[in-house]
Amino acid sequence: MAFDQLKLENQVCFPLYAASRLVIQAYQEDLNRLNITYPQYLVMMVLWETDGITVNEISEKLILNTNTITPLLKRMESQELLTRQRSTQDERKVMIYLSPKGQEMEKDAAQIPANLLKKLEEKGAQIDREALCEMKKYLDELVRQLQKNPSDNIK
């Protein structure tokens, strides 16, 4: 190989990608029990934190385009997890609210992060809650830096 920097083992992006896929896979049993997908779980977490926010606010928090979020929200509304309503102050904005079913789901979903830790322990992983929190701190900083000027990343 002519360029060492192109070796998979030298990439930062690959372990991030693989870890993301494997964490979502580890969540899958819990998500199936709740009858939601991982992207729906992300939306629900945003709404459990702040109910009654706009589609744009959800998009910003999840770092996704509104054209990705809107069909997801429509499906979730058909599952009776949330409601979508035009804002009374600005009809261009759509407000998203948890339904009673969506509110009740929070209690069952609260165990998902602990279940991930338990799965890691069962596999003999040397990663505890403290190490995961430290890793999250670095990943948050990576995301923050990459978001500073997204156009710089497209070169």
Secondary structure per residue as TSV (DSSP state, phi and psi in degrees):
chain	resnum	aa	ss	phi	psi
A	1	M	-	360.0	134.6
A	2	A	-	-77.6	-28.8
A	3	F	-	-125.5	109.6
A	4	D	G	-58.7	-32.9
A	5	Q	G	-66.9	-9.9
A	6	L	G	-97.8	-0.2
A	7	K	S	-69.9	137.2
A	8	L	G	-56.6	-39.8
A	9	E	G	-66.7	-14.5
A	10	N	G	-99.1	4.6
A	11	Q	-	-92.3	139.0
A	12	V	S	-79.1	-35.7
A	13	C	H	-64.6	-34.7
A	14	F	H	-66.8	-49.5
A	15	P	H	-64.2	-30.0
A	16	L	H	-64.2	-46.6
A	17	Y	H	-61.7	-49.5
A	18	A	H	-64.2	-43.2
A	19	A	H	-62.0	-42.6
A	20	S	H	-59.4	-49.1
A	21	R	H	-59.9	-43.5
A	22	L	H	-72.5	-33.8
A	23	V	H	-66.3	-44.9
A	24	I	H	-60.5	-40.0
A	25	Q	H	-62.9	-39.6
A	26	A	H	-66.6	-30.4
A	27	Y	H	-76.4	-18.7
A	28	Q	H	-54.5	-42.0
A	29	E	H	-59.3	-45.2
A	30	D	H	-66.2	-41.6
A	31	L	H	-65.2	-39.0
A	32	N	H	-61.6	-41.1
A	33	R	H	-61.1	-35.6
A	34	L	H	-84.4	-9.2
A	35	N	T	62.6	42.2
A	36	I	-	-134.6	160.4
A	37	T	-	-92.5	170.4
A	38	Y	H	-61.9	-46.1
A	39	P	H	-59.1	-35.8
A	40	Q	H	-66.4	-38.7
A	41	Y	H	-59.3	-42.5
A	42	L	H	-60.6	-45.7
A	43	V	H	-60.8	-43.9
A	44	M	H	-62.0	-40.7
A	45	M	H	-61.5	-40.6
A	46	V	H	-61.6	-44.4
A	47	L	H	-71.6	-34.1
A	48	W	H	-64.8	-31.6
A	49	E	H	-76.8	-42.6
A	50	T	S	-143.8	96.9
A	51	D	S	-79.7	146.2
A	52	G	S	79.2	52.1
A	53	I	E	-121.6	168.0
A	54	T	E	-81.5	162.5
A	55	V	H	-58.7	-42.2
A	56	N	H	-61.9	-39.1
A	57	E	H	-65.2	-40.5
A	58	I	H	-62.7	-45.1
A	59	S	H	-58.3	-43.9
A	60	E	H	-64.1	-44.9
A	61	K	H	-63.8	-36.0
A	62	L	H	-93.5	-0.9
A	63	I	T	55.3	47.9
A	64	L	-	-130.9	152.4
A	65	N	-	-72.2	152.1
A	66	T	H	-63.5	-30.2
A	67	N	H	-70.8	-13.1
A	68	T	H	-88.8	-39.4
A	69	I	H	-73.2	-41.0
A	70	T	H	-56.9	-49.8
A	71	P	H	-63.8	-33.6
A	72	L	H	-62.4	-45.4
A	73	L	H	-64.8	-37.8
A	74	K	H	-62.7	-43.4
A	75	R	H	-63.0	-41.7
A	76	M	H	-66.9	-33.2
A	77	E	H	-66.7	-39.7
A	78	S	H	-67.1	-24.0
A	79	Q	T	-85.4	0.9
A	80	E	T	63.4	34.0
A	81	L	S	-91.2	-23.9
A	82	L	E	-154.2	171.1
A	83	T	E	-126.8	149.2
A	84	R	E	-115.6	130.5
A	85	Q	E	-139.3	140.3
A	86	R	E	-65.2	139.7
A	87	S	-	-66.3	138.6
A	88	T	S	-76.3	-23.5
A	89	Q	S	-83.3	-33.3
A	90	D	-	-147.9	102.6
A	91	E	T	-66.1	-9.8
A	92	R	T	-74.6	-20.3
A	93	K	-	-95.6	140.4
A	94	V	E	-109.1	125.4
A	95	M	E	-94.3	142.0
A	96	I	E	-116.1	128.6
A	97	Y	E	-127.7	144.8
A	98	L	E	-69.5	141.6
A	99	S	-	-85.5	169.6
A	100	P	H	-56.0	-39.3
A	101	K	H	-62.6	-42.5
A	102	G	H	-65.2	-37.3
A	103	Q	H	-65.5	-43.1
A	104	E	H	-64.7	-31.2
A	105	M	H	-64.9	-25.5
A	106	E	H	-56.5	-42.3
A	107	K	H	-59.9	-43.2
A	108	D	H	-71.3	-34.6
A	109	A	H	-74.1	-20.8
A	110	A	T	-59.3	-22.8
A	111	Q	T	-85.9	-7.7
A	112	I	H	-59.9	-49.7
A	113	P	H	-60.2	-40.1
A	114	A	H	-65.4	-35.0
A	115	N	H	-64.2	-35.5
A	116	L	H	-63.9	-45.5
A	117	L	H	-59.4	-42.0
A	118	K	H	-62.3	-41.9
A	119	K	H	-63.7	-39.7
A	120	L	H	-63.9	-43.4
A	121	E	H	-62.1	-42.5
A	122	E	H	-61.7	-29.7
A	123	K	T	-86.8	1.0
A	124	G	T	78.1	20.7
A	125	A	-	-65.8	144.0
A	126	Q	S	-94.3	34.2
A	127	I	-	-118.8	114.9
A	128	D	-	-103.5	-178.5
A	129	R	H	-56.6	-42.1
A	130	E	H	-62.6	-43.6
A	131	A	H	-64.9	-39.5
A	132	L	H	-65.1	-39.0
A	133	C	H	-64.6	-39.8
A	134	E	H	-65.8	-43.0
A	135	M	H	-61.6	-42.4
A	136	K	H	-61.0	-38.6
A	137	K	H	-59.2	-45.0
A	138	Y	H	-68.2	-39.0
A	139	L	H	-67.0	-39.0
A	140	D	H	-59.4	-42.1
A	141	E	H	-66.2	-40.2
A	142	L	H	-59.9	-47.6
A	143	V	H	-61.1	-45.0
A	144	R	H	-59.9	-44.7
A	145	Q	H	-65.7	-41.9
A	146	L	H	-69.9	-24.2
A	147	Q	H	-82.5	-15.7
A	148	K	S	-51.3	-50.9
A	149	N	-	-143.1	85.7
A	150	P	G	-54.5	-30.1
A	151	S	G	-65.3	-26.3
A	152	D	G	-66.0	-24.1
A	153	N	G	-80.3	-11.3
A	154	I	-	-105.9	70.1
A	155	K	-	-131.1	360.0
